[in-house]
Amino acid sequence: MDYRYLWHCGLFQKPNQQAASQVIDEPFAHQATWVHALDPRLRVGTAFVLSCLFAITQQPVQAVLALAGSALLLGCSRPRLRPLLHRLGAMNLFVLVLWLTVPLLTPGKPLLTWKWFTWTQEGLDLVWLITCKANAITMLIIACVGTMPASLFGHALQALHLPRTFVYLLLFTYRSLFLLTDEWQRLQTSLKLRNFVPGTNLHTYRTLGYLLGLTLVRSLDRAQRMQQAMLLRGFNGTLTSLTLLRFRRIDCLFIGLLVLFLVLFVGGTMLLSPA
């Protein structure tokens, strides 16, 4: 199925680019690199398999190798720097909390003691392993999944024989998020034009309640109009594919590089790890 046709028809377009970009954006999906040219099924499968493999590894050498491989693949996709740093920064804020707590709570050999606080070597090793794995998985998902539009991602999921209902729910949820955001921004603008100043009083709470209710009502109305638009385009419960996904030479080359990386990841680290 080609969701890109429905995308160009307007069913999955962003209703208000400026407002919707505050919730979901696709800053990595429109570059022209060999990563973007890979078959979307291959990218989704690679992200799933390698993410599971990175998540279960317990060897620091493997974690560093996973981080290096993910960073290399992400660099090949030439992502925009600002949104990339924004996403990695948001994830590493959680990792920072682990750096502040895990070394203190993990029993082991004391490495640094200050008053009642003791940092252990085992705790630092554990949080370093978590940091490498978390960043490796995040960069891998950005490189493989973040580089495709939502419509193409849905196409790949259905081509991988995921439940059709799940794919539809995913795509329509994606669209509905933009609808909710757009309506919320419209109502917020209306309040600003009326010089509304929020405070800790009953009037503010009542106004915010009305705002939330109107957002849901108007979003439901726009969702019904979207359904009518789909019916006018001949939607009968099945999204028909207009193109067929197929593997090309670049996909075969990427599979070869992937196998080489897996051999290095599993076998090479055995030689580098201490006995």
LUMTIVEX-138331 format. One record per residue: residue in three letters; y, x, z of N, C-alpha, C, O in turn. Coordinates in steps of 0.02 Angstrom, whole numbers, padded with zeros to 5 digits, always signed. Example, Ala and Ser with C-alpha at 12.3 -4.5 7.8 and 13.67 -1.06 7.14 Angstrom:
BEGIN
ALA-00284+00660+00390-00225+00615+00390-00165+00660+00390-00166+00712+00423;SER-00112+00642+00354-00053+00684+00357+00002+00645+00394+00057+00670+00402;
END
This chain:
BEGIN
MET-00059+00042+00000+00000+00000+00000+00062+00044+00000+00063+00095+00034;ASP+00114+00024-00038+00175+00063-00041+00229+00026-00003+00261-00019-00030;TYR+00241+00046+00058+00294+00015+00097+00363+00036+00072+00413+00005+00088;ARG+00365+00089+00031+00430+00110+00005+00461+00057-00039+00522+00052-00043;TYR+00419+00017-00074+00446-00037-00114+00482-00088-00070+00537-00110-00086;LEU+00450-00106-00014+00482-00153+00032+00543-00122+00064+00592-00156+00080;TRP+00541-00057+00074+00599-00023+00102+00659-00029+00055+00714-00045+00077;HIS+00647-00016-00009+00702-00020-00057+00724-00092-00067+00782-00104-00086;CYS+00680-00140-00055+00700-00210-00060+00744-00231-00001+00777-00283-00004;GLY+00746-00191+00051+00790-00205+00107+00756-00232+00169+00790-00247+00218;LEU+00690-00237+00168+00656-00267+00226+00655-00220+00285+00653-00242+00343;PHE+00655-00154+00271+00653-00106+00326+00715-00062+00326+00714-00009+00357;GLN+00768-00083+00293+00829-00044+00294+00866-00055+00359+00859-00107+00391;LYS+00905-00006+00378+00944-00011+00439+01003-00058+00428+01041-00047+00381;PRO+01011-00109+00468+01065-00156+00458+01133-00126+00469+01181-00145+00436;ASN+01139-00079+00515+01203-00047+00529+01188+00025+00545+01164+00041+00600;GLN+01202+00070+00497+01182+00139+00505+01212+00172+00566+01178+00207+00603;GLN+01276+00159+00578+01309+00191+00634+01283+00167+00700+01272+00207+00746;ALA+01272+00102+00706+01247+00075+00770+01174+00091+00780+01154+00110+00835;ALA+01134+00084+00727+01062+00093+00735+01043+00165+00747+00993+00180+00779;SER+01084+00212+00721+01067+00282+00729+01068+00304+00802+01042+00357+00818;GLN+01099+00263+00845+01099+00280+00916+01031+00269+00947+01018+00295+01001;VAL+00987+00231+00916+00921+00219+00943+00868+00259+00905+00831+00298+00935;ILE+00865+00250+00840+00815+00283+00799+00848+00310+00737+00888+00275+00705;ASP+00833+00372+00719+00860+00401+00659+00804+00439+00625+00752+00452+00655;GLU+00814+00458+00562+00766+00496+00524+00799+00558+00497+00805+00566+00436;PRO+00822+00603+00540+00859+00661+00516+00817+00714+00482+00843+00759+00450;PHE+00751+00710+00490+00707+00761+00461+00669+00737+00400+00629+00774+00372;ALA+00680+00675+00379+00636+00644+00328+00662+00652+00257+00629+00629+00210;HIS+00720+00682+00247+00749+00681+00180+00763+00750+00152+00801+00757+00105;GLN+00732+00802+00181+00736+00868+00151+00686+00874+00094+00642+00832+00086;ALA+00693+00927+00056+00648+00939-00001+00612+01005+00011+00634+01057-00014;THR+00557+01004+00048+00518+01063+00062+00445+01049+00045+00426+00993+00031;TRP+00405+01102+00047+00334+01092+00032+00300+01052+00087+00249+01019+00075;VAL+00327+01053+00148+00299+01012+00202+00308+00938+00185+00262+00898+00196;HIS+00367+00920+00159+00379+00850+00141+00337+00829+00081+00324+00769+00072;ALA+00315+00877+00041+00275+00861-00018+00201+00851-00002+00163+00828-00044;LEU+00180+00867+00059+00110+00858+00077+00092+00785+00080+00135+00742+00092;ASP+00028+00770+00069+00004+00702+00074+00015+00675+00145-00003+00709+00193;PRO+00045+00616+00152+00058+00590+00220-00004+00581+00262-00002+00588+00323;ARG-00061+00564+00231-00123+00558+00269-00143+00625+00300-00166+00627+00357;LEU-00133+00678+00262-00149+00745+00287-00103+00764+00344-00125+00795+00393;ARG-00040+00746+00339+00007+00763+00393-00009+00725+00457-00007+00753+00512;VAL-00024+00661+00450-00041+00621+00510-00105+00647+00541-00109+00654+00602;GLY-00156+00660+00501-00219+00686+00527-00211+00754+00560-00241+00767+00612;THR-00170+00797+00530-00158+00863+00559-00124+00857+00626-00142+00891+00674;ALA-00074+00813+00630-00038+00804+00693-00084+00778+00748-00080+00801+00805;PHE-00128+00732+00731-00174+00704+00781-00225+00755+00805-00234+00764+00865;VAL-00257+00790+00758-00310+00836+00776-00282+00896+00816-00308+00914+00868;LEU-00228+00926+00790-00201+00984+00824-00169+00967+00891-00173+01006+00938;SER-00139+00908+00896-00110+00887+00960-00164+00881+01013-00155+00903+01070;CYS-00220+00851+00995-00276+00846+01043-00303+00915+01061-00319+00928+01119;LEU-00307+00960+01011-00332+01027+01024-00285+01066+01068-00307+01101+01114;PHE-00220+01060+01055-00171+01096+01097-00170+01068+01168-00161+01106+01216;ALA-00181+01004+01175-00176+00972+01241-00232+00994+01288-00222+00998+01348;ILE-00291+01008+01260-00348+01023+01303-00357+01098+01315-00399+01118+01355;THR-00319+01140+01280-00328+01212+01289-00304+01233+01358-00256+01207+01384;GLN-00339+01282+01386-00323+01307+01453-00308+01382+01451-00296+01412+01503;GLN-00308+01412+01392-00297+01484+01386-00224+01497+01367-00199+01468+01319;PRO-00188+01539+01404-00119+01555+01388-00111+01584+01318-00061+01570+01283;VAL-00159+01625+01296-00154+01654+01229-00157+01599+01176-00119+01602+01127;GLN-00201+01551+01185-00205+01495+01138-00141+01453+01139-00119+01429+01087;ALA-00113+01443+01198-00051+01404+01203+00006+01438+01166+00045+01405+01132;VAL+00012+01504+01173+00064+01541+01138+00052+01539+01063+00099+01532+01024;LEU-00011+01545+01042-00027+01541+00971-00011+01472+00944+00014+01466+00888;ALA-00026+01420+00982-00009+01352+00961+00067+01343+00954+00090+01312+00907;LEU+00104+01371+01001+00177+01367+00998+00204+01403+00937+00249+01378+00903;ALA+00176+01462+00922+00199+01500+00864+00182+01464+00799+00224+01461+00753;GLY+00121+01436+00794+00103+01400+00734+00145+01338+00722+00165+01324+00666;SER+00158+01300+00775+00199+01240+00769+00271+01258+00750+00301+01224+00709;ALA+00297+01311+00780+00365+01333+00764+00370+01355+00691+00420+01342+00658;LEU+00319+01389+00666+00318+01411+00597+00317+01352+00549+00354+01350+00500;LEU+00274+01303+00564+00270+01243+00521+00335+01204+00524+00359+01179+00473;LEU+00365+01199+00583+00428+01163+00589+00484+01200+00551+00526+01168+00520;GLY+00483+01266+00555+00533+01304+00518+00527+01295+00443+00577+01295+00407;CYS+00465+01288+00418+00455+01277+00346+00482+01210+00323+00498+01202+00265;SER+00488+01162+00369+00516+01097+00351+00592+01096+00351+00622+01046+00332;ARG+00623+01150+00372+00696+01158+00373+00731+01099+00406+00770+01064+00373;PRO+00718+01087+00469+00750+01030+00503+00823+01043+00517+00845+01100+00521;ARG+00861+00990+00524+00930+00995+00545+00932+01018+00617+00896+00992+00660;LEU+00975+01066+00631+00973+01100+00696+00995+01054+00753+00963+01053+00805;ARG+01049+01017+00744+01075+00978+00800+01027+00924+00824+01013+00921+00884;PRO+00999+00881+00780+00950+00832+00806+00886+00864+00832+00854+00837+00876;LEU+00868+00922+00804+00809+00957+00830+00820+00980+00902+00777+00970+00945;LEU+00877+01011+00914+00892+01034+00982+00899+00975+01030+00881+00980+01088;HIS+00924+00919+01005+00930+00860+01047+00862+00835+01070+00853+00818+01129;ARG+00814+00833+01025+00747+00808+01042+00709+00858+01086+00677+00839+01135;LEU+00714+00922+01069+00680+00972+01110+00712+00976+01179+00678+00986+01229;GLY+00778+00969+01182+00812+00971+01247+00792+00914+01291+00782+00923+01351;ALA+00786+00854+01262+00766+00796+01302+00696+00805+01331+00683+00786+01388;MET+00651+00834+01291+00583+00845+01316+00582+00900+01369+00546+00895+01419;ASN+00622+00953+01359+00620+01009+01406+00657+00994+01471+00649+01032+01519;LEU+00695+00940+01474+00723+00919+01538+00667+00900+01587+00670+00916+01646;PHE+00616+00867+01560+00558+00851+01602+00521+00914+01621+00497+00921+01678;VAL+00515+00961+01574+00480+01024+01589+00518+01063+01642+00488+01097+01683;LEU+00585+01058+01641+00625+01093+01691+00608+01069+01761+00606+01109+01808;VAL+00597+01004+01768+00578+00977+01833+00511+01008+01856+00502+01022+01915;LEU+00466+01018+01809+00402+01050+01827+00412+01122+01849+00378+01145+01895;TRP+00458+01157+01816+00471+01226+01837+00498+01229+01908+00487+01278+01944;LEU+00533+01178+01930+00562+01177+01997+00513+01155+02050+00523+01169+02109;THR+00460+01120+02030+00415+01091+02080+00344+01121+02079+00315+01133+02132;VAL+00316+01132+02020+00246+01153+02016+00234+01220+02051+00186+01225+02089;PRO+00275+01272+02040+00262+01336+02076+00266+01330+02152+00236+01370+02187;LEU+00303+01280+02176+00308+01271+02249+00249+01233+02278+00231+01242+02336;LEU+00219+01190+02237+00166+01146+02262+00096+01171+02246+00047+01144+02272;THR+00090+01222+02205+00024+01248+02186+00003+01303+02233+00039+01353+02240;PRO-00054+01296+02267-00076+01350+02312-00099+01411+02272-00123+01405+02216;GLY-00090+01469+02303-00112+01530+02269-00078+01591+02298-00054+01590+02355;LYS-00077+01644+02260-00048+01707+02282+00028+01702+02284+00059+01686+02233;PRO+00060+01715+02341+00133+01710+02346+00166+01763+02301+00147+01822+02303;LEU+00214+01741+02262+00250+01787+02219+00322+01797+02243+00349+01852+02237;LEU+00353+01745+02269+00421+01749+02293+00429+01700+02352+00408+01642+02347;THR+00459+01723+02405+00468+01682+02464+00542+01682+02484+00573+01735+02489;TRP+00569+01622+02495+00638+01616+02517+00641+01560+02568+00633+01501+02552;LYS+00654+01579+02631+00654+01532+02686+00588+01494+02689+00535+01524+02700;TRP+00591+01427+02679+00529+01387+02683+00496+01378+02615+00445+01343+02611;PHE+00522+01408+02563+00497+01398+02495+00458+01459+02473+00479+01516+02483;THR+00400+01445+02443+00357+01499+02418+00334+01482+02347+00304+01430+02335;TRP+00349+01527+02301+00327+01519+02232+00263+01559+02222+00260+01618+02242;THR+00213+01529+02193+00148+01562+02184+00138+01582+02111+00166+01552+02065;GLN+00098+01634+02102+00083+01658+02035+00044+01606+01995+00056+01596+01935;GLU-00002+01573+02029-00042+01521+01995+00003+01463+01972-00008+01435+01918;GLY+00052+01445+02012+00097+01392+01992+00139+01410+01932+00150+01368+01888;LEU+00164+01472+01930+00203+01494+01873+00160+01498+01810+00183+01480+01756;ASP+00099+01521+01817+00054+01523+01759+00041+01452+01732+00039+01441+01672;LEU+00031+01405+01778+00017+01337+01757+00077+01305+01722+00069+01273+01670;VAL+00136+01314+01749+00195+01282+01719+00213+01317+01653+00240+01284+01608;TRP+00198+01381+01646+00209+01415+01582+00161+01387+01529+00180+01377+01472;LEU+00098+01375+01549+00050+01345+01503+00073+01276+01481+00069+01259+01422;ILE+00097+01236+01529+00121+01169+01512+00181+01172+01465+00186+01132+01419;THR+00226+01219+01477+00285+01225+01434+00266+01241+01362+00292+01211+01316;CYS+00222+01289+01354+00201+01308+01286+00166+01249+01251+00180+01236+01192;LYS+00122+01215+01286+00086+01160+01256+00132+01102+01239+00126+01072+01185;ALA+00178+01085+01284+00223+01029+01271+00268+01042+01212+00277+00999+01169;ASN+00296+01102+01208+00340+01119+01152+00301+01124+01086+00326+01105+01034;ALA+00239+01150+01090+00199+01155+01030+00182+01086+01002+00188+01076+00941;ILE+00163+01040+01045+00146+00972+01022+00208+00936+00995+00204+00902+00945;THR+00264+00944+01029+00326+00912+01007+00347+00937+00938+00363+00897+00894;MET+00347+01002+00929+00367+01030+00864+00317+01012+00810+00337+01001+00752;LEU+00253+01009+00827+00203+00989+00778+00214+00918+00754+00210+00904+00695;ILE+00227+00872+00801+00238+00802+00782+00302+00795+00741+00303+00756+00693;ILE+00354+00831+00759+00416+00829+00719+00403+00854+00649+00426+00824+00600;ALA+00365+00909+00642+00353+00938+00577+00308+00895+00533+00319+00890+00473;CYS+00258+00862+00563+00210+00824+00524+00228+00751+00516+00222+00723+00462;VAL+00251+00719+00569+00265+00647+00568+00339+00633+00561+00359+00587+00527;GLY+00381+00674+00594+00452+00662+00590+00482+00675+00523+00539+00656+00510;THR+00445+00708+00479+00471+00724+00412+00455+00669+00361+00463+00680+00301;MET+00431+00612+00383+00418+00557+00336+00453+00494+00360+00457+00483+00421;PRO+00478+00452+00314+00508+00389+00334+00457+00343+00367+00397+00352+00359;ALA+00482+00294+00404+00437+00248+00439+00393+00210+00390+00335+00197+00404;SER+00421+00193+00331+00381+00156+00282+00322+00198+00257+00267+00173+00249;LEU+00335+00263+00245+00281+00307+00222+00231+00320+00277+00171+00328+00264;PHE+00254+00322+00339+00209+00330+00396+00161+00271+00401+00102+00279+00413;GLY+00188+00210+00393+00145+00151+00392+00096+00152+00336+00038+00132+00344;HIS+00118+00175+00277+00073+00181+00220+00015+00228+00237-00042+00214+00221;ALA+00031+00285+00269-00021+00333+00286-00070+00305+00337-00130+00317+00332;LEU-00044+00268+00386-00088+00240+00437-00138+00190+00407-00197+00190+00425;GLN-00114+00149+00361-00160+00101+00330-00209+00136+00284-00267+00115+00279;ALA-00187+00190+00251-00232+00228+00209-00286+00262+00250-00341+00276+00225;LEU-00272+00276+00313-00321+00305+00359-00364+00252+00392-00402+00267+00439;HIS-00358+00190+00369-00399+00133+00391-00386+00114+00464-00432+00092+00498;LEU-00325+00122+00487-00307+00093+00551-00300+00018+00543-00288-00006+00488;PRO-00308-00021+00597-00304-00094+00592-00238-00116+00559-00184-00092+00575;ARG-00245-00162+00511-00187-00184+00474-00136-00217+00520-00076-00210+00510;THR-00160-00254+00569-00114-00287+00616-00073-00236+00654-00013-00246+00665;PHE-00104-00181+00674-00068-00128+00710-00013-00098+00666+00042-00086+00690;VAL-00029-00087+00603+00021-00058+00557+00080-00105+00548+00137-00084+00549;TYR+00065-00169+00539+00119-00219+00530+00163-00223+00592+00224-00224+00587;LEU+00131-00224+00651+00169-00227+00713+00214-00166+00721+00271-00171+00744;LEU+00188-00108+00701+00228-00047+00706+00289-00050+00662+00344-00033+00683;LEU+00280-00071+00599+00336-00073+00552+00387-00126+00571+00447-00114+00568;PHE+00363-00184+00592+00410-00238+00609+00445-00223+00676+00502-00244+00686;THR+00411-00188+00721+00445-00167+00782+00500-00117+00767+00554-00120+00796;TYR+00486-00073+00720+00537-00025+00698+00598-00062+00671+00655-00045+00688;ARG+00587-00112+00630+00642-00152+00603+00677-00191+00658+00738-00195+00659;SER+00640-00219+00704+00669-00260+00757+00713-00220+00804+00762-00246+00830;LEU+00696-00157+00814+00739-00115+00856+00809-00108+00827+00858-00109+00863;PHE+00812-00102+00761+00877-00099+00729+00914-00165+00734+00975-00166+00743;LEU+00878-00220+00729+00910-00286+00736+00940-00294+00806+00997-00316+00813;LEU+00901-00277+00857+00925-00284+00925+00986-00239+00937+01035-00260+00968;THR+00982-00177+00912+01038-00132+00922+01101-00155+00886+01156-00151+00914;ASP+01092-00180+00826+01149-00204+00787+01183-00263+00822+01244-00265+00827;GLU+01144-00311+00845+01173-00369+00879+01206-00348+00944+01259-00375+00962;TRP+01176-00302+00980+01205-00280+01043+01273-00246+01031+01321-00257+01068;GLN+01277-00205+00978+01340-00172+00962+01393-00222+00940+01451-00214+00957;ARG+01373-00272+00903+01421-00324+00882+01451-00360+00943+01512-00370+00946;LEU+01409-00379+00990+01433-00415+01048+01474-00370+01094+01522-00392+01125;GLN+01455-00307+01098+01495-00260+01138+01565-00251+01107+01615-00248+01144;THR+01568-00248+01041+01633-00244+01008+01675-00306+01021+01735-00302+01032;SER+01642-00364+01020+01677-00426+01035+01706-00426+01106+01762-00449+01116;LEU+01669-00399+01154+01694-00395+01222+01753-00347+01228+01801-00361+01264;LYS+01750-00292+01192+01805-00244+01194+01869-00275+01165+01924-00262+01190;LEU+01861-00314+01111+01920-00347+01081+01951-00397+01129+02010-00414+01122;ARG+01912-00422+01176+01938-00470+01226+01957-00435+01291+01967-00467+01343;ASN+01963-00368+01288+01985-00328+01346+01940-00338+01407+01964-00340+01464;PHE+01875-00343+01394+01829-00350+01451+01820-00282+01484+01806-00232+01451;VAL+01829-00280+01549+01820-00219+01589+01765-00233+01640+01776-00273+01686;PRO+01707-00200+01635+01652-00213+01682+01669-00190+01752+01705-00141+01762;GLY+01643-00225+01799+01652-00208+01869+01594-00233+01911+01545-00258+01883;THR+01599-00226+01975+01546-00250+02020+01565-00318+02049+01581-00324+02108;ASN+01565-00368+02005+01584-00435+02026+01541-00485+01989+01506-00468+01941;LEU+01545-00547+02011+01504-00600+01982+01520-00612+01909+01476-00627+01869;HIS+01584-00606+01890+01603-00617+01820+01570-00566+01774+01547-00584+01720;THR+01566-00504+01796+01533-00452+01755+01459-00466+01747+01432-00460+01692;TYR+01426-00485+01802+01354-00498+01799+01340-00559+01754+01292-00559+01716;ARG+01382-00609+01759+01373-00668+01717+01384-00651+01643+01347-00674+01599;THR+01435-00611+01629+01449-00591+01560+01393-00550+01531+01374-00561+01473;LEU+01366-00503+01569+01310-00462+01545+01248-00505+01533+01210-00492+01486;GLY+01238-00555+01575+01182-00601+01563+01190-00640+01499+01143-00648+01461;TYR+01251-00665+01487+01265-00699+01424+01255-00652+01364+01229-00671+01312;LEU+01277-00590+01373+01271-00540+01320+01198-00528+01302+01180-00525+01243;LEU+01155-00521+01352+01084-00510+01340+01053-00571+01307+01013-00564+01260;GLY+01070-00631+01331+01042-00692+01302+01063-00701+01229+01022-00718+01187;LEU+01127-00690+01214+01151-00696+01145+01119-00644+01100+01105-00658+01041;THR+01106-00585+01127+01073-00533+01086+01004-00556+01065+00985-00548+01007;LEU+00966-00584+01111+00898-00607+01095+00900-00666+01047+00860-00669+01000;VAL+00946-00713+01058+00950-00772+01014+00970-00752+00944+00939-00775+00895;ARG+01021-00710+00937+01043-00690+00871+00991-00646+00836+00982-00651+00775;SER+00956-00605+00874+00903-00564+00844+00846-00608+00819+00817-00594+00766;LEU+00829-00660+00855+00778-00707+00833+00799-00741+00768+00759-00751+00723;ASP+00863-00759+00763+00888-00790+00702+00884-00743+00643+00865-00763+00588;ARG+00902-00680+00654+00898-00631+00600+00826-00616+00581+00811-00603+00523;ALA+00781-00617+00630+00710-00606+00615+00683-00663+00572+00642-00651+00527;GLN+00705-00724+00585+00684-00780+00543+00711-00773+00472+00676-00790+00424;ARG+00772-00749+00465+00799-00738+00398+00760-00683+00362+00751-00685+00301;MET+00738-00632+00400+00697-00580+00370+00630-00608+00346+00606-00589+00293;GLN+00601-00652+00385+00538-00684+00365+00548-00725+00301+00506-00723+00256;GLN+00603-00761+00296+00617-00799+00236+00627-00753+00176+00606-00769+00121;ALA+00659-00695+00187+00667-00647+00133+00600-00621+00109+00590-00610+00049;MET+00553-00610+00155+00487-00587+00136+00449-00640+00097+00414-00624+00048;LEU+00456-00703+00117+00423-00757+00081+00451-00763+00010+00414-00778-00037;LEU+00516-00753+00003+00546-00755-00064+00521-00698-00108+00523-00703-00169;ARG+00498-00644-00077+00471-00588-00115+00395-00594-00124+00363-00546-00146;GLY+00368-00651-00107+00297-00664-00119+00251-00639-00065+00192-00628-00078;PHE+00275-00631-00004+00232-00608+00050+00184-00663+00071+00204-00719+00086;ASN+00119-00647+00071+00068-00695+00089+00023-00671+00146-00034-00693+00154;GLY+00049-00625+00186+00010-00597+00242-00020-00530+00227-00049-00499+00271;THR-00014-00507+00165-00041-00442+00145+00012-00404+00106+00041-00430+00058;LEU+00024-00342+00126+00070-00299+00090+00030-00260+00039-00011-00217+00057;THR+00041-00274-00024+00002-00244-00077+00028-00175-00095+00089-00165-00099;SER-00017-00129-00105+00002-00061-00123+00020-00057-00197-00014-00085-00239;LEU+00074-00021-00211+00095-00011-00280+00075+00058-00306+00073+00069-00366;THR+00060+00104-00262+00039+00171-00281-00022+00192-00241-00037+00163-00188;LEU-00056+00242-00265-00115+00269-00231-00099+00340-00208-00073+00381-00246;LEU-00115+00354-00146-00107+00422-00120-00164+00465-00144-00222+00442-00146;ARG-00149+00526-00163-00202+00571-00186-00184+00642-00166-00126+00661-00160;PHE-00236+00681-00156-00227+00751-00138-00210+00792-00200-00236+00780-00255;ARG-00166+00840-00190-00146+00885-00244-00162+00957-00225-00191+00970-00172;ARG-00143+01003-00268-00159+01073-00256-00127+01098-00191-00157+01137-00155;ILE-00066+01077-00178-00031+01101-00118-00066+01076-00055-00065+01109-00003;ASP-00097+01016-00059-00134+00991-00001-00197+01032+00012-00214+01046+00069;CYS-00231+01051-00042-00290+01094-00034-00272+01162-00005-00308+01189+00036;LEU-00215+01189-00027-00192+01253+00000-00175+01246+00074-00190+01291+00113;PHE-00144+01191+00093-00127+01181+00163-00190+01173+00206-00193+01198+00262;ILE-00241+01140+00179-00304+01133+00216-00335+01202+00228-00361+01216+00281;GLY-00331+01245+00176-00357+01313+00185-00320+01351+00239-00351+01386+00280;LEU-00253+01345+00240-00214+01378+00292-00229+01348+00361-00230+01384+00411;LEU-00242+01283+00363-00259+01250+00426-00325+01275+00453-00332+01287+00513;VAL-00375+01283+00409-00440+01309+00430-00433+01380+00455-00463+01399+00505;LEU-00392+01420+00421-00381+01489+00443-00348+01491+00512-00365+01533+00553;PHE-00301+01446+00523-00268+01443+00589-00318+01423+00643-00317+01450+00698;LEU-00362+01375+00628-00411+01353+00677-00460+01409+00694-00480+01417+00752;VAL-00479+01448+00643-00524+01505+00656-00490+01556+00701-00520+01582+00747;LEU-00426+01569+00687-00388+01616+00728-00377+01588+00798-00379+01624+00847;PHE-00366+01522+00802-00352+01491+00866-00413+01492+00911-00408+01505+00971;VAL-00471+01479+00883-00532+01475+00923-00565+01543+00930-00584+01563+00985;GLY-00573+01579+00874-00609+01642+00876-00567+01702+00895-00588+01744+00935;GLY-00506+01705+00868-00464+01762+00881-00443+01768+00954-00438+01823+00981;THR-00431+01711+00985-00410+01712+01055-00466+01735+01102-00452+01759+01157;MET-00528+01729+01080-00584+01754+01121-00581+01830+01126-00600+01859+01177;LEU-00558+01862+01072-00553+01935+01072-00492+01959+01112-00494+02012+01143;LEU-00439+01918+01111-00378+01938+01145-00379+01921+01219-00344+01953+01259;SER-00420+01871+01238-00422+01851+01308-00457+01905+01349-00505+01936+01325;PRO-00435+01916+01411-00469+01965+01454-00539+01942+01471-00552+01883+01479;ALA-00584+01989+01478-00654+01974+01494-00660+01947+01564-00715+01932+01587;
END
